[in-house]
Amino acid sequence: MQRFIIIPDSFKGTISSIEICEIIKQKAQLIFPDCDVVTLPVADGGEGTVDCFLQAMPGEKVSCQVTGPWFEQVDSFYGIFGKTAVIEMAAAAGLPMVEDRKDPSKTTTYGVGELMKHAMEHGATEIVLGMGGSCTTDGGCGCAAALGAKFYREDGSEFVPVGENLDQIARVDLQEVEKLCKGVSITAMCDVENPMYGSRGAAYVFGPQKGAGPRMVEMLDQNLKALAKIMEEQLGLAGLPQQEGAGAAGAFGAGAVAFLGAKLNSGIETVLDHVHFDEHLKTADAVFTGEGRFDSQSLDGKVISGVARRTKAAEIPLYVIAGDLARDIPDAYSRGVTAMFSINRNAIPFEEAKKHSKEDLAFMAENIFRLMRGGK
């Protein structure tokens, strides 16, 4: 019996990772009727992360009301898997939630903290936090406040900081957060290397896509620098603002470490560990992965790189199926990729090609399995 693992990222804007798994699985079973197929759809920590975990392992989705990005009440959710809660930042502070009201100087991560608190109060002892797709630049202060952190101005007044007033923080009290989070392991899924502030920081790199113009970007960057000083001088975390990933999700990366005691970990490594990929790999004959565009960045901390590292060590063939193959991936084979395929059958623009992406994926997948069977 053939045993296959299918573990793709989504083809952004065209096919979800869950859909990709199902299409490839159907073609595997068509050509190898007796095969065993394990599907492990992957998300990058943004929207869809919880659903991917629910497809890959037993658990349930928990619904609750929390504070939205504009301090309004919104319906939200998280996933619970035994004692582990998987939380999408995007479910409480996601960019789609603000629609045409983008303003990272005023939006909050408070609701993310409420999701975490709800999970912990209902027995979760491990939190996996996906930090993709945020609309905020508050350094995680809102989340920390929801968990009991107190932020004070020079005059002693308490407030919940957002991007526009991070520079007003004079003192931070984390006693209540530490009590609540005692005995809880928190991992923040992070696949960017940006520091908190500066030309490669949260404001300059990610601020514009969240609605910040040049003047706001400069203000946010200065305020994040002020917050970084608090983290270094008051919390004793010298060097944290420059740490890789500190600038993720509006500097939530730094805030997760400073206020919540979280660990920043690669998103794909976190997923692979939690879905027990290594156990599945022990009996696999081949692994299939992919993403919308396979290029040099795909081998640097993304889904394909994490999967390839483990399949190479286990000496299991790895096939990459992508929407498009770039020319700048010369070391893919040495990094663990056995072969790579593009579903793009015609030289047409992306806007046209995406209309046929599912049938093109099905066509390519079937042909790969036919080749593996020997063309019979």
C-alpha positions in Angstrom: 0.0 0.0 0.0 1.2 3.5 -0.9 1.1 6.1 1.9 1.2 9.8 1.0 1.3 12.9 3.2 -0.2 16.1 1.7 0.9 19.3 3.5 0.6 22.4 1.4 0.3 26.1 2.1 -2.5 27.9 0.3 -2.2 29.3 -3.2 -2.9 32.9 -2.0 -6.0 34.4 -3.6 -6.9 31.2 -5.5 -7.1 27.9 -3.5 -7.0 27.3 0.2 -4.7 24.7 1.7 -7.7 22.6 2.7 -9.0 22.6 -0.9 -5.5 21.7 -2.2 -5.3 18.7 0.1 -8.7 17.4 -1.1 -7.9 17.8 -4.8 -4.5 16.0 -4.5 -6.0 13.3 -2.3 -8.7 12.6 -4.8 -6.2 12.1 -7.6 -4.0 10.0 -5.4 -6.9 7.7 -4.7 -7.9 7.6 -8.3 -4.5 6.3 -9.5 -3.7 4.3 -6.3 -7.1 3.1 -5.1 -5.7 1.3 -2.0 -3.4 4.2 -0.9 -3.5 5.8 2.5 -3.5 9.6 2.5 -2.8 11.9 5.4 -3.8 15.5 4.8 -2.2 18.3 6.8 -3.3 21.7 5.5 -1.2 24.6 6.7 -1.8 28.2 7.3 0.7 30.9 8.1 -0.7 32.0 11.4 -3.3 34.3 9.8 -6.9 33.8 8.8 -7.7 30.1 8.5 -5.1 28.8 10.9 -7.6 27.3 13.3 -9.5 25.6 10.5 -6.3 24.0 9.2 -5.5 22.7 12.7 -9.0 21.3 12.9 -8.5 19.5 9.6 -5.2 18.0 10.8 -6.0 16.9 14.3 -9.0 16.3 16.6 -10.4 19.4 18.3 -13.2 21.9 18.3 -13.9 25.5 17.6 -14.9 27.6 20.6 -17.0 30.7 20.0 -17.0 33.8 22.2 -17.5 37.6 22.1 -14.4 39.8 22.5 -13.3 43.4 21.9 -12.7 44.1 18.2 -10.0 46.3 16.7 -12.0 49.5 17.2 -13.0 48.5 20.8 -16.4 47.2 19.7 -17.9 43.9 20.6 -17.4 41.2 17.9 -18.0 37.5 17.5 -14.8 35.5 17.6 -13.4 32.1 18.1 -10.3 29.9 18.8 -9.5 26.2 18.5 -9.1 23.9 21.4 -7.2 20.6 21.2 -7.1 19.0 24.6 -5.2 21.4 26.7 -3.8 23.4 23.7 -5.6 26.5 22.4 -4.8 27.7 18.9 -5.6 31.4 18.5 -5.6 33.5 15.4 -4.7 37.1 16.0 -6.7 37.8 12.9 -9.9 36.6 14.6 -9.9 39.6 16.9 -7.6 42.1 15.3 -7.5 41.1 11.7 -7.1 43.5 8.7 -10.4 42.3 7.1 -12.2 43.3 10.2 -11.6 47.0 9.8 -12.6 47.0 6.1 -12.4 50.7 5.0 -11.5 52.0 8.5 -7.8 51.1 8.4 -5.9 53.0 11.1 -3.0 51.2 12.9 -2.6 54.2 15.2 -5.9 53.6 16.9 -6.7 49.9 16.6 -6.1 47.4 19.4 -5.1 43.8 20.1 -7.3 43.8 23.3 -9.6 41.1 21.9 -6.6 38.8 21.3 -5.9 38.9 25.0 -9.5 38.2 25.8 -9.4 35.1 23.6 -6.3 33.9 25.4 -7.9 34.6 28.8 -11.1 32.7 27.9 -9.0 29.7 26.8 -6.9 29.7 30.0 -9.9 30.1 32.2 -11.4 27.0 30.5 -8.3 24.8 31.1 -5.8 25.6 28.4 -2.2 25.2 29.6 -0.7 25.8 26.2 -1.4 28.7 23.8 -0.3 28.7 20.1 -0.8 32.2 18.8 -0.9 32.9 15.0 0.3 36.4 14.4 -0.6 36.8 10.7 -2.9 39.4 9.2 -3.1 42.0 11.9 -4.5 45.6 11.5 -2.6 46.9 14.6 0.7 48.5 15.6 0.2 48.5 19.4 3.2 46.3 20.3 0.8 43.8 21.9 -0.1 46.3 24.7 -3.9 45.8 24.2 -3.5 42.1 24.5 -1.5 42.4 27.6 -4.0 44.9 29.1 -6.8 42.3 28.6 -4.7 39.8 30.5 -4.3 42.2 33.5 -1.3 44.3 32.6 -1.5 47.9 33.8 0.0 50.8 31.8 0.5 54.1 33.5 1.2 57.7 32.2 3.6 60.1 34.0 0.6 61.5 36.0 -0.3 58.0 37.3 -3.4 57.6 35.1 -4.0 54.1 33.7 -4.8 53.6 30.0 -4.8 51.0 27.3 -2.1 52.0 24.8 -2.6 52.0 21.0 -0.1 52.9 18.3 -0.6 56.7 18.6 0.1 56.9 22.4 2.7 54.2 23.1 5.1 57.1 23.9 2.9 58.0 26.8 3.8 54.8 28.7 5.8 55.7 31.8 5.4 52.5 33.8 4.2 48.9 33.3 2.9 46.5 36.0 2.7 42.9 34.9 1.8 41.2 38.2 -1.7 40.2 37.2 -0.5 38.8 33.8 2.2 36.8 35.5 -0.4 35.3 37.9 -2.8 34.4 35.1 -0.2 32.9 32.8 1.7 31.0 35.4 2.0 27.4 34.3 0.9 28.3 30.7 3.2 27.8 27.8 2.7 30.5 25.0 4.2 30.1 21.6 3.8 32.9 19.0 4.0 31.7 15.4 6.4 34.0 13.6 7.8 33.9 10.0 9.2 37.4 9.6 12.6 38.6 10.7 11.8 42.3 11.2 12.9 44.2 14.3 10.5 46.4 16.3 11.5 49.8 14.7 13.7 51.3 12.1 13.7 51.1 8.3 13.0 47.3 8.5 10.7 47.6 11.5 7.0 47.1 12.1 5.8 50.6 11.1 7.9 51.1 8.0 7.5 47.6 6.5 3.9 46.7 7.5 2.3 50.0 8.4 1.4 51.1 4.8 -0.7 47.9 4.2 -2.6 48.6 7.4 -3.5 52.1 6.2 -0.6 54.3 7.5 0.6 57.1 5.3 4.2 58.4 5.5 3.6 60.8 8.4 1.8 58.1 10.4 4.5 55.6 9.7 7.1 58.0 11.1 5.0 58.6 14.2 4.4 54.9 14.8 8.1 54.1 14.4 9.0 56.7 17.0 6.4 55.4 19.4 7.6 51.8 19.0 11.1 53.0 19.8 9.7 54.6 23.0 8.0 51.3 23.9 11.2 49.4 23.1 13.0 51.6 25.7 10.4 50.6 28.3 10.9 46.9 27.5 14.7 47.2 27.8 15.0 49.5 30.8 12.0 48.6 33.0 11.5 44.9 32.0 15.3 44.1 31.6 14.9 42.8 28.1 18.0 44.4 26.5 18.2 43.5 22.8 14.6 42.3 22.4 13.6 45.1 20.1 16.3 44.0 17.6 15.5 40.3 17.9 14.3 38.6 14.7 10.5 38.6 14.7 10.1 41.4 17.3 8.4 43.6 14.6 5.9 40.9 13.6 2.2 41.9 13.7 2.7 45.5 14.6 5.5 44.6 17.0 3.2 42.0 18.7 6.2 39.7 18.5 8.1 41.9 21.0 5.1 42.4 23.1 4.4 38.6 23.3 7.8 38.0 24.7 8.0 41.1 27.0 4.5 41.0 28.4 3.4 37.4 28.1 6.7 35.5 28.4 6.0 33.9 25.0 8.5 32.1 22.8 8.8 33.2 19.2 8.9 30.2 16.9 8.7 29.5 13.2 5.2 29.0 12.1 5.8 25.9 10.1 8.0 24.3 12.8 5.2 24.9 15.3 2.6 23.4 13.0 4.8 20.3 12.2 5.4 19.6 15.8 1.7 19.9 16.8 0.3 17.8 14.0 3.0 15.1 14.8 4.5 15.3 11.3 7.6 13.3 12.2 5.4 10.4 13.3 3.4 10.4 10.1 6.7 10.6 8.2 8.0 7.3 9.6 5.6 5.3 7.4 5.3 7.6 4.4 6.3 6.8 0.8 6.1 10.4 -0.4 5.2 13.9 0.7 3.5 16.6 -1.4 3.7 20.3 -0.5 3.4 23.6 -2.3 2.4 27.2 -2.4 1.3 29.8 -4.9 4.7 30.8 -6.0 7.8 28.7 -5.3 10.9 31.0 -5.2 14.1 31.5 -3.1 12.0 32.9 -0.2 10.1 29.6 0.0 13.3 27.9 1.2 13.8 30.5 3.9 11.5 29.9 6.9 8.3 29.1 5.0 6.2 26.0 4.7 8.3 24.3 2.0 11.5 24.9 3.8 10.3 23.3 7.1 8.8 20.3 5.3 11.9 19.8 3.1 14.2 19.9 6.1 12.4 17.0 7.7 11.8 14.9 4.6 15.4 15.2 3.7 16.5 14.0 7.1 14.1 11.1 6.9 15.1 10.4 3.2 11.5 10.6 2.0 10.8 12.0 -1.5 9.2 15.5 -1.5 7.3 16.8 -4.4 6.4 20.5 -4.7 3.3 21.6 -6.7 3.1 25.3 -7.1 1.1 27.8 -9.0 4.3 29.2 -10.4 8.0 28.4 -10.3 10.5 31.2 -10.2 14.0 31.0 -11.8 15.9 31.7 -8.6 15.6 28.4 -6.7 18.9 26.7 -7.7 19.4 24.9 -4.4 16.0 23.4 -4.0 17.2 19.9 -4.7 20.1 20.1 -2.3 17.6 21.4 0.4 15.4 18.3 0.1 13.1 18.8 -2.8 12.9 15.7 -5.1 11.0 17.4 -7.9 8.9 20.5 -8.5 5.9 21.2 -10.8 3.9 24.2 -11.8 0.2 24.0 -12.5 0.4 26.8 -14.9 -0.3 25.1 -18.3 -0.8 28.2 -20.4 1.2 31.5 -20.7 -1.7 33.7 -19.6 -1.9 36.5 -16.9 -2.5 35.5 -13.3 -6.0 37.1 -13.2 -7.1 34.7 -16.0 -5.0 31.7 -14.8 -6.5 31.8 -11.3 -10.0 31.1 -12.7 -8.7 27.6 -13.8 -6.4 26.9 -10.8 -8.4 24.1 -9.3 -8.7 22.1 -12.6 -5.0 22.8 -13.4 -4.0 21.5 -10.0 -6.1 18.4 -10.5 -4.6 17.8 -13.9 -1.0 18.2 -12.6 -1.6 16.0 -9.5 -3.1 13.2 -11.6 -0.2 13.3 -14.0 2.3 13.1 -11.2 0.6 10.1 -9.7 0.4 8.4 -13.1 4.1 9.0 -13.5 4.7 7.4 -10.1 2.6 4.4 -11.0 4.6 4.0 -14.2 2.1 5.3 -16.7 -0.1 2.3 -16.4 
